[in-house]
Structure formats: structure tokens, C-alpha cells
Amino acid sequence: MSAGPLYLGFDLSTQQLKGKEIAIVIASDLKVVSEAKVDFDADFAAKYKIKKGVQTNEDEGEVYAPVAMWVESVDLVLTRLKEKGCPVERIKGISGSGQQHSSVYWSDHAESALKGLDGGKTLLDQLSSSFAYEFTPNWQDHSTQTECDHFDAHLGSKQKLADATGSSAHHRFTGTQILRMRRRRPEVYSRTARISLASSFLASLFLGAIAPIDISDVTGMNLWDIAGEKWNESLLELTATKEGVSELRKKLGDVPLDGGGSLGSISSYFVQRYGFGPDCQIAPFTGDNPATILSLPLRPHDAIVSLGTSSTFLMNTPSYKPDPSYHFMNHPTTKGHFMFMLCYKNGGLAREKVRDKLPKPSGSDPWENFNKHVLETPPLDVRKDGDRAKLGLYFPLPEIVPNIKAGTWRYTCSATDGSGLAEEKADWGAEADARIIVESQALSMRLRSQKLVSQPRGRPHLPAQPRRIYLVGGGSLNPAIARAVGDVLGGAEGVYRLDVGGNACALGGAYKALWALERRRGADADADESFDDLIGARWREEDAIQKVDDGYRDGVFQRYGDVLGAFEEMEERILEVAHN
């Protein structure tokens, strides 16, 4: 092992509905030196009465995690990192990620408690009285429909809210959660001195002071004016009343516009207890989705498709074209660029439901029969001229995009132009469902990203599509799913599996720390070395990605374009009768 500087990345999230905290340490050449993990269910289920990292109150649609569990997990993961022999004294910078939108409510004891942390005691022992509320809302929470309605109407329409903040209102977004907290638990809101996101909460522990919210993560709150680069006064007023705007501003704090640099040196607690160097710097922490796009040098018009229990579609784009059906957020490192994001609750879980309706395979691969039918079924299950194209929505859980109740719907339309859309009352069988569910999930992504893609540079004969598609998550290991995703979404240079050991968020945090502290500084901020330039020069593509599909197929890609309008019409019809 070389004796150069090391960088630590954290991830505090419930990606794939499994609560975890991951720490990963890299060297300046981006090679992983050490890593450790805490699994919330395995380590804390009995103590905190959690399942899949959370507790639930079904009567009100609340999903939340104990803040104390998050605090305790920091000490546990660092203990495990030390036990593995990681030379923490060489760590020069720390950054990381937290599940987006989740909010932590600090009491007025927090600042003094963080500042006075004693390395001889645990974090939990010293911070137990630092929280005005013992829980943090989880991204799966759906208790805020009333608040969402108010946010969507407040600026005049959903579109106007999206124009201002990058998104229309969503249950999990922090602004609606704060509004509900003020109305539902006014005593908690009154006791709250500061509000952090999960990312800035984690940064605060390492900094020994309340850390500011990150410039990318702040755009997942429905409170930040993206164009104006400031808190939206009107939305603050909605959240806190006109008289309470000043107080809410103090609770939220100022937001630095630079995603890099240092927030300050590490708290002496970690120097005393774990042996970190006192010169170790804390860089801004960001959200788990923004951190994912930092796990590789993602070029504009490249897409990441995360195929976990839930599904996420991410793009790096210089275009800001907000729409209520998706999200735009500030890029975590590159000013003037944005992260386009789609989040779906129904991903791998929905595919598993279809898989389990098929005969159980005789071999060890539970996906064998599912994959067989995906690959043997032609696109849209059109086997001969005149066959109608099959379309469907498969939502065992209430969906976010579109905002539809749980249920399954099957439709057919003309395969040539999408006309004659009609609902199928009969179940056409799990054999067809295997192909159609994967196509359906990819068609939703294509529908909502079509305004952002362009013709591949130097290849004007190709239709607009992503340059490359990178697959991550458990589903990325499935060759049949990769083939179907490539059929629908294209990918002029192919479909690739990004192999970072399931730690994309933590790795993105480590890269962010490295860039924040090693970037060349210019005469002004615009002249600073970019994240893509620094990481791109050191990133070894052959070590991190594998081509798993050719992507764009002439003729096949166009077939899906022919029915894209019908797919949109199907969603609109279902929304009329099954809106959440």
C-alpha cells in the first residue's frame, strides 16, 4: 500500500429498501483500500424494532427511522473499519451521501453537544438530548398528500412549482414533510433549532457543528429556487406562515453554492477515538442519488438505470427542462449542469411478483424461467403482422411516477402507430408479463427522458437516445433485463454494467472528497478543475464497467417509439380512475 493520502466516503441510505451505512476508503488513484458496513436490520432490528431499516405507521402512511440508530451506526462502522486495519490517520478528506429528502430535527442543545464531543464516550451517549424529534421521515413515507396538494397549488400549478424548484410536490420531499411536522406536531417544530437533511446530518457529526445543506441535495426539498439560487420566499411562507419565514430560514441555514472545498476540520472526537489526523477535512455531503452519478465520470446524455427493489433513472444534462412528472436537481459538483431523475417504487419487487407466477425453475437460478420468456417473447409480444402490441402497468405498491394506486393494468394497441388503445380484461399470462413488465418500466423512462436526449454526436443517422446506459443494482446482473432495457432505451454506444460492489453512493462520496480537496483551483470558481476532468483522468474504465448489451438496434428501437404515445395515453386513463 502506498503512503499517499486517503479519502473516505460514507453512505447512509435505504437503497433497495435495505437500511445500511457503508464506509469506503480510496487512494488518490481511485483504488479502494478498505471498506466496512453496518446493516441496520442485522445489527439493530431488535433494539430499534425496525424492518428493512424503518418503522411504519400504516394508519397515517408514515415511514420513519430512529435517529439514534443512525448515530450509533457511525461509531459501529468506524469501529469495523479500524478492525480491518484501515490506516485512518492517512485519511485527508471525508464526504458521503444520505438518503434524499429525509429530515433531522435538532434541538437547541445540538450545537454545544457537537462542539463538546468527548472521544472517551460514544456519540449516542452524548447526543441523546440533541434532537427535537427522535425519528427521521423516510423516502417511502406517503403521509403528506394534503401538504402536496397545497404545494402544487401555491405557485399556481404543478408546472410552476417544477419550474421554480425542479419538481412538483412529492410525499417524500422535505418541504411537505416540514409543513406536516409544523401542523401535526407543533411542539416538535417549536423545539427545533436546526433542520438537516440526512446528508448534512452525517456531515455535522464529523464536523462537530451543524453542517450546511448541500447545493444538490437542497433541490430535493421543494423549497429552493434553482434559477435564483436561494430559498423560495413564497414556499417558505407556505411552510411556516408569513410570520414564521425568518424562523424557518434560521432552522434551514445558508446553502453554499460550491459543492466542493472544505467545511472545516474533523471533530476532535474522531481524532481521539479512532486516530484520524487533526488536519482531515470535511467536504460537503450530498444525497444518495447525486452521489450515484459521481461514482463514474458520467458524460452529458449518459444515463444510469438503478435496478434495485425500487428503480431510478438518472442523467447528467446541461438542459433545464422541468416537468411535473420528473425531477431536476443541481448537479452536485458541476455548476450549470443538472441531474435529471426518475424514481419508481415498483422495480425489482414488481418483477419478482411476475417471476413467482411462473413455474419454479429446476436449477439454482430463480430467474431462469423469467429470463427465458423475456428473451423468447418478441418486442411488445408482436409475433406477426396484425398482432396488437401489449402494454401494461404492474404496481404491487402505490407508485410515484405516475401517481397511481397499487394494481395491475393490461392494454393493447396497434403496433404500427399506437392507435386503438383498449384495456384487456383477461390476464394474458405470466409468460407474456415477463417481457411486458420490463418493457413497461423502460418505456416509462423513455417517455419522460425523450426531451433531454439528442442524436449521438457524429452519427446523425441515429435517432435521439442516450449515449451510454449504465446499469447498477441487483437487476444489472440479469442479461435478459439488460437486453430488454437496451431494446427500449437504446444506447448508441451500448449498455454497460457498472460494477462498484453495490457501493456506488459511498464511492461517489469518496470521489467527491478527493475532488473537493485535490482539484486545481483557478483564478475564479469557473476556472477550477472539474470533477469529470479530475476523476476522468484517473478512472480506469476496464476496472469498473462491462459491456452487457449492444443497446440501440435499428428497427427495434423505432417499434417502441411507435407506441410511446399509446403508453402515455394508457397512463392518463389509469390516472383518471386510480389516482393516489
Secondary structure, 3 states (H helix, E strand, C coil): CCCCCEEEEEEEECHHHCCEEEEEEEECCCCEEEEEEEEHHHHHHHHHCCECCEEEECCCCEEEEEHHHHHHHHHHHHHHHHHCCCCHHHEEEEEEEECCCCEEEECCCHHHHHHCCCCCCCHHHHHCCCECCCEEECCCCCCCHHHHHHHHHHCCCHHHHHHHHCCCCCCCCHHHHHHHHHHHCHHHHHHCCEEEEHHHHHHHHHHCCCCCCCCCHHHHCCCEECCCCEECHHHHHHHHCHHHHHHHHHHHCCCCCCCCCCCEECCHHHHHHHCCCCCCEECCCEEHHHHHCCCCCCCCCCEEEEECCCEEEEEEECCCCCCCCCEEEECCCCCCCEEEEEEECCCHHHHHHHHCCCCCCCCCCCCHHHHHHHHHCCHHHCCCCCCEEEEEEEECCCCCCCCECCEEEEEEEECCCCCCCEECCCCCCHHHHHHHHHHHHHHHHHHHHCCCCECCCCCCCCCCECCCEEEECHHHHCHHHHHHHHHHHCCCCCEEEECCCCCHHHHHHHHHHHHHHHCCCCCCHHHCCCHHHHHHHHCCHHHHEEEEECCCCCCHHHHHHHCHHHHHHHHHHHHHHHEC
